[in-house]
Amino acid sequence: MGFHCLFRQWSQDRGGNQGGGIYTSGGFGATWSSNNAPNGQWSSVTSSADRNRLVVGESLGLYIAPPNDFAISETVSAFYLGPGSNETFTFTITNLGPGDACSVVVTDFLPTNFSFVSSVPAASTNLGIITFNMGLMTNSATATISIHATAVVTGPTINSATVFAATPDLVTGNNSCSAAVGVYSPSAQT
């Protein structure tokens, strides 16, 4: 039985090998092997793909993913625009490492001044909350998200977004971003 990404649990291969079998995590592509563990118990386990981050007990193992540090930043196509104008909010998400991260989610809180049009990649939307399920992001990976919206109500506003992953984050101060945008009638933009 596996625990999605953050923890992996597995049991010994029952193919007749007494502790000399090979064990795989099933999700990261890592392979662990035991060194002649007596009575099906593991005496030592190594992982070439995941920096030996592993806790072992009896015939079960528990994989613990190394932490990561996410950063998210935002740019806008226009700081001032009129009602009916289009705006693009662009986010750059970077996994600064040191580990891979899974179940990465980016959430944007679209201001009520805007109406959602589309996004790249596709996202789920609910009452102005736009959610992107990014899945696995390896160490040093970067992803870009664009949200296209139309200005519908005048006034100053702030668009904000956050990034979160199932694996622990070392520095949470860079997990959110925001950008100020003003929607004004054409006569007020002078």
C-alpha positions as CSV (number, residue, x, y, z in Angstrom):
1,M,0.0,0.0,0.0
2,G,1.4,3.4,-0.9
3,F,0.9,6.8,0.7
4,H,0.8,9.4,-2.1
5,C,4.3,10.7,-2.7
6,L,5.2,12.1,0.8
7,F,5.4,8.6,2.3
8,R,5.8,5.3,0.5
9,Q,5.3,2.0,2.3
10,W,6.2,-1.3,0.7
11,S,6.7,-4.9,1.6
12,Q,9.3,-7.5,0.8
13,D,9.1,-9.3,-2.6
14,R,7.6,-12.7,-1.9
15,G,9.2,-14.3,-5.0
16,G,11.4,-16.7,-2.9
17,N,14.1,-14.2,-2.1
18,Q,14.9,-14.2,1.7
19,G,15.9,-10.6,2.1
20,G,17.9,-10.4,-1.1
21,G,15.1,-8.9,-3.2
22,I,14.7,-5.5,-4.8
23,Y,12.1,-3.0,-3.6
24,T,10.7,-0.1,-5.5
25,S,8.9,3.0,-4.3
26,G,6.4,2.9,-7.1
27,G,6.2,6.6,-7.6
28,F,9.6,8.3,-7.8
29,G,11.4,5.7,-9.9
30,A,13.8,5.0,-7.0
31,T,14.8,1.4,-6.3
32,W,15.9,0.1,-2.9
33,S,17.8,-3.2,-2.4
34,S,18.5,-5.1,0.7
35,N,21.7,-6.9,1.7
36,N,20.8,-10.5,2.7
37,A,18.4,-9.5,5.5
38,P,17.8,-12.5,7.8
39,N,14.2,-13.8,8.1
40,G,12.8,-11.3,5.7
41,Q,14.1,-8.3,7.8
42,W,16.0,-5.6,6.1
43,S,19.6,-5.1,7.3
44,S,20.4,-2.1,5.2
45,V,18.7,-0.2,2.4
46,T,20.0,2.3,0.0
47,S,18.4,4.6,-2.5
48,S,20.5,6.1,-5.4
49,A,17.6,8.4,-6.5
50,D,16.6,9.9,-3.2
51,R,19.7,10.7,-1.3
52,N,19.3,7.8,1.1
53,R,16.3,9.4,2.9
54,L,14.7,6.3,4.2
55,V,13.5,4.8,7.5
56,V,13.2,1.0,7.6
57,G,11.6,-1.3,10.1
58,E,10.8,-5.0,10.0
59,S,9.6,-6.1,6.5
60,L,8.0,-2.7,5.8
61,G,9.8,0.5,4.8
62,L,8.7,4.1,5.1
63,Y,10.0,6.6,2.5
64,I,10.3,10.1,3.8
65,A,10.7,12.7,1.0
66,P,13.3,15.4,1.6
67,P,12.0,19.0,2.2
68,N,11.8,21.7,-0.5
69,D,11.5,25.4,-0.7
70,F,9.0,27.0,-3.2
71,A,9.0,30.5,-4.5
72,I,6.2,32.2,-6.4
73,S,6.2,35.5,-8.2
74,E,3.6,37.4,-10.2
75,T,3.6,39.9,-13.1
76,V,0.6,41.6,-14.8
77,S,0.1,42.7,-18.4
78,A,-1.2,46.1,-17.3
79,F,-1.2,48.0,-14.0
80,Y,-4.1,50.2,-15.1
81,L,-6.9,49.3,-17.4
82,G,-10.5,50.1,-18.1
83,P,-13.7,48.0,-17.8
84,G,-14.0,45.5,-20.5
85,S,-10.2,45.3,-21.0
86,N,-8.3,42.1,-20.7
87,E,-5.6,41.4,-18.1
88,T,-3.1,38.5,-17.9
89,F,-1.7,37.5,-14.5
90,T,1.4,35.4,-14.9
91,F,3.0,33.4,-12.1
92,T,6.4,31.7,-12.0
93,I,6.7,28.9,-9.5
94,T,10.2,27.5,-8.7
95,N,11.1,24.5,-6.5
96,L,14.4,25.7,-4.9
97,G,15.0,22.3,-3.4
98,P,16.7,20.5,-2.1
99,G,14.1,17.8,-2.6
100,D,11.4,16.9,-5.1
101,A,7.9,18.0,-4.2
102,C,4.6,16.3,-5.1
103,S,1.0,17.3,-4.9
104,V,1.9,20.8,-5.7
105,V,-1.1,23.2,-5.8
106,V,-1.2,26.9,-6.8
107,T,-4.2,28.8,-5.7
108,D,-5.1,32.3,-7.1
109,F,-7.7,34.5,-5.4
110,L,-9.0,36.5,-8.4
111,P,-10.4,39.9,-7.3
112,T,-14.1,40.6,-7.8
113,N,-13.1,43.4,-10.2
114,F,-12.3,40.7,-12.8
115,S,-14.1,37.9,-14.5
116,F,-12.2,34.7,-15.2
117,V,-11.8,33.9,-19.0
118,S,-9.2,31.1,-19.2
119,S,-5.9,29.8,-17.9
120,V,-2.8,27.9,-19.0
121,P,-2.6,25.2,-17.8
122,A,-6.2,24.4,-17.2
123,A,-7.5,25.0,-13.7
124,S,-10.6,24.5,-11.6
125,T,-12.5,27.6,-10.6
126,N,-15.0,28.2,-7.8
127,L,-16.2,31.7,-6.8
128,G,-13.1,33.5,-7.9
129,I,-10.7,30.9,-6.4
130,I,-8.6,29.4,-9.2
131,T,-6.8,26.1,-8.3
132,F,-4.0,24.5,-10.3
133,N,-2.9,21.0,-9.5
134,M,0.7,20.9,-10.7
135,G,1.6,17.4,-9.5
136,L,5.2,16.6,-9.1
137,M,7.9,19.3,-9.3
138,T,11.5,18.1,-9.1
139,N,14.3,20.0,-7.5
140,S,15.1,23.2,-9.5
141,A,12.0,22.8,-11.6
142,T,10.1,25.9,-12.8
143,A,6.5,26.2,-13.9
144,T,4.6,29.2,-15.4
145,I,0.9,29.8,-15.0
146,S,-1.2,32.4,-16.9
147,I,-4.6,33.6,-16.0
148,H,-6.6,35.6,-18.5
149,A,-9.4,37.7,-17.1
150,T,-11.6,40.7,-18.1
151,A,-12.0,43.8,-15.9
152,V,-15.6,44.3,-15.0
153,V,-15.7,46.6,-12.0
154,T,-13.8,49.9,-11.4
155,G,-11.5,50.4,-8.5
156,P,-8.1,49.4,-7.2
157,T,-7.6,45.8,-6.3
158,I,-4.9,43.2,-5.4
159,N,-4.6,39.8,-7.0
160,S,-2.8,37.2,-4.8
161,A,-1.7,33.6,-5.1
162,T,-0.1,30.9,-3.0
163,V,1.8,27.7,-3.6
164,F,1.6,24.6,-1.4
165,A,3.0,21.0,-1.6
166,A,2.5,17.8,0.3
167,T,6.2,17.7,1.2
168,P,7.5,20.1,3.9
169,D,8.6,23.6,2.8
170,L,11.7,24.9,4.5
171,V,10.9,28.6,3.9
172,T,7.2,29.7,3.8
173,G,7.9,33.4,3.4
174,N,8.1,33.1,-0.4
175,N,5.1,30.9,-0.9
176,S,2.7,33.8,-1.7
177,C,2.7,36.8,-4.0
178,S,0.5,39.6,-5.0
179,A,0.1,42.4,-7.6
180,A,-1.8,45.7,-7.4
181,V,-4.0,46.5,-10.4
182,G,-6.4,49.5,-11.0
183,V,-9.5,49.3,-13.0
184,Y,-10.6,52.8,-13.9
185,S,-13.0,54.5,-16.4
186,P,-11.1,56.1,-19.3
187,S,-11.6,59.6,-18.0
188,A,-10.1,58.7,-14.6
189,Q,-6.8,57.4,-16.1
190,T,-5.4,60.8,-17.1
